[in-house]
Amino acid sequence: MKYYSTNHKAPLATLREAVERGLAPDRGLYMPERIEKLPQDFYDNIQNMSFQELSLQVAQAFFGEDVPMPDLKKIVYDTLSFDYPVKQVKSNVYSLELFHGPTMAFKDVGARFMARMLSYFRQQEGAKGLVNVLVATSGDTGGAVANGFLGVEGVRVFVLYPKDKVSKIQESQFTTLGHNITALEVDGVFDDCQRLVKSAFVDSELREAITLSSANSINVARFLPQAFYYFNAYAQLKRLGVDKNIVVCVPSGNFGNITSALFARRMGLPISRLIAANNANDIFYQYLQTGKYNPRPSIQTLANAMDVGDPSNFARILDLYQVQWEDIRHDISGAVVNDATILRTIRECWQQNGYLLDPHGACGYQALISGLEEGETGVFCETAHPAKFKETVEKATGSDVKIPERLAAFMNKEKQSIPMTTDFADFKRFLLSQA
Ligand SMILES: *Cc1c(COP(=O)(O)O)cnc(C)c1O
């Protein structure tokens, strides 16, 4: 299958090219040429399939022409070695817990899948040497990418992060791994990290000497596999006998997760409608109200992974709907949840249902219950473990949050990082010394 750019100026790309490039040369996002409906018997039997089995069928619809079955099966099965349960919170409201991967954030699946696919294509090409993945992080992405690529053959990852500006838990998730993961502690802010990475990609001397790649969240191999979550959620709801009139609510930042749900729906997954939950960064909500898209600088909120002022996957949503605002509004409604409401929601949901939300899940839960109608079954994504936002959650509920073993394990290991200045010449010298 070929991939086209949402800007329609770049030539069609193969899957391999789309994965290796991330962004299309015309700066658009890659889209698969076709979105195939899965056969009815798949949906009739989905409740009898494991997460890995059903995901393989979904993966085959996108990648089956380009990756032979045994290889695709290995990529999918290796990626999905964790369970993502749907839990009932109250009568017709369910939480889809997407935080059960290695770093306890939902980005784990995309990062793991992309790492394996990149490694597969490198092997196919008989490529010599290592591919160097550069990633700048303000916190969560670094952990998901580092753990996703950990131990994957032929790939080395350099995580650049701002010294003293990420939480201890976040820092431990990419500084304690060793092996093919190197953390660079930059004496600056996130923007400096991002500038260093961008400069590296346009430096011709560097590009001659070493192979560079990015694990950007817009990469098709990071974004499409998130659709697996929704098929798996449907299978679970079907087992529970509550698979009619399903409404899915996704707490959104760059809108990759909700776009993958829209893809699932195009493939025939019976989701009747979606809700996009925004925090105070309500650019998409305003678009739904007015038809006008006005990106603006992001503002800081308690649900910081959703602090995005110009969501990158908006281009994919427009493309899916051929820029028909009415059609987008028909399928997706919006909601805005501010910080005060996030805190109140965490407290009330804990008191009323005994279910502990993180600030992102709180946006999803609140947007869902205020929009859910009689006869509908609502599912919201709980995208991070509440312990990752311990202070906020404790402030909201007044009780202690226990750090789960999987997170604590990172913090007990020794930090290994290399100090780095904000000067590109230093970073370049370092990378060249690694060749
Ligand atoms: C990345 C992230 C989001 C937003 O997801 P998008 O795909 O960017 O819309 C929401 N919650 C958490 C915890 C995240 O890490």
The ligand as an SDF file (V2000), in Angstrom:
LIG
                    3D

 15 15  0  0  0  0  0  0  0  0999 V2000
    0.0240   12.0320   24.6520 C   0  0  0  0  0  0  0  0  0  0  0  0
   -1.0040   11.9870   25.7100 C   0  0  0  0  0  0  0  0  0  0  0  0
   -2.3220   12.4390   25.5020 C   0  0  0  0  0  0  0  0  0  0  0  0
   -2.7750   13.0740   24.1920 C   0  0  0  0  0  0  0  0  0  0  0  0
   -2.7910   12.1500   23.1450 O   0  0  0  0  0  0  0  0  0  0  0  0
   -2.8230   12.6510   21.6320 P   0  0  0  0  0  0  0  0  0  0  0  0
   -2.6960   11.4320   20.8080 O   0  0  0  0  0  0  0  0  0  0  0  0
   -1.6130   13.5610   21.4790 O   0  0  0  0  0  0  0  0  0  0  0  0
   -4.0760   13.3980   21.4280 O   0  0  0  0  0  0  0  0  0  0  0  0
   -3.2460   12.3040   26.5190 C   0  0  0  0  0  0  0  0  0  0  0  0
   -2.8910   11.7880   27.7110 N   0  0  0  0  0  0  0  0  0  0  0  0
   -1.6300   11.3650   27.9640 C   0  0  0  0  0  0  0  0  0  0  0  0
   -1.3120   10.8210   29.3100 C   0  0  0  0  0  0  0  0  0  0  0  0
   -0.6430   11.4420   26.9780 C   0  0  0  0  0  0  0  0  0  0  0  0
    0.6010   11.0300   27.2530 O   0  0  0  0  0  0  0  0  0  0  0  0
  1  2  1  0
  2  3  1  0
  2 14  2  0
  3  4  1  0
  3 10  2  0
  4  5  1  0
  5  6  1  0
  6  7  2  0
  6  8  1  0
  6  9  1  0
 10 11  1  0
 11 12  2  0
 12 13  1  0
 12 14  1  0
 14 15  1  0
M  END
$$$$
